[in-house]
Structures are given as C-alpha cells and as structure tokens.
Amino acid sequence: MLPHCDYICSVLPSNVDTRDLINRKTINLMKDGVIFINVGRGDLVVEDDIVDALQTRKISGAALDVFRDEPLESAHPLWFMDNVIITPHASAQTNMFINRFLGIFFIIISILEVETFLK
C-alpha cells in the first residue's frame, strides 16, 4: 500500500509492534514525494530517518504533532526545515475538538499541496 499513497497519516498507538515502524526501510517503500503526517505516537518514527527523507525530498513534506522525546529540543533539525509543520501536541478533547482538528488538518493539507505543486 505504501508505494501508492500520496499521503500517509499515522494515528497508531505505541506498542511493541509499532515502535520504530516508520524507519528507513518503510520510508523507502513509500511513494516519492509523499506527505507524512504523524498525530499518533512519537516513538513510531525513527527521527534521523525521517529527517534524511525530508532533506532528500523522498518525503516532500511532513506535519508532525508528536515526537519520541517531548518537547522537541530547540536545536532539532526538524524545527529548521521548510517542508515541515510542527504542531504543539495539545489535542485534548473538548466539544470543539473535531471541528478545530479538521480545520487545522485541511489547512495543513492545503499548504503542503500548494508547496508540492510549486516545486
């Protein structure tokens, strides 16, 4: 499935089967130029591997809400990448949660689509 997806959105829980699931091997299976979104758990992603994929544009853009270690250190390379959107991992549910979440999600998708189109 990964080679056919334009977008991959991870919402998976953290467990023995999902830790480090998004790594160099799975990234190489992804379609070139894929957009990656992680709102699941931070330990699913091998951060060095995703940084490399973003630098080479194998992954053309990412929206990341969770990280292995939070808060993400201020010098982490992800903060300085022009193809990454970082959100503050503040997704507590309220009566407006779904509306706000979907609003932000569609804004992120629109931004990433425009940036991908312009490159």
PyMOL commands that set and color helices and strands:
alter all, ss='L'
color gray80, all
select helices_A, chain A and resi 2-4+24-29+42-44+47-56+77-80+97-118
alter helices_A, ss='H'
color red, helices_A
select strands_A, chain A and resi 7-10+34-38+59-64+84-86
alter strands_A, ss='S'
color yellow, strands_A
deselect
rebuild
show_as cartoon
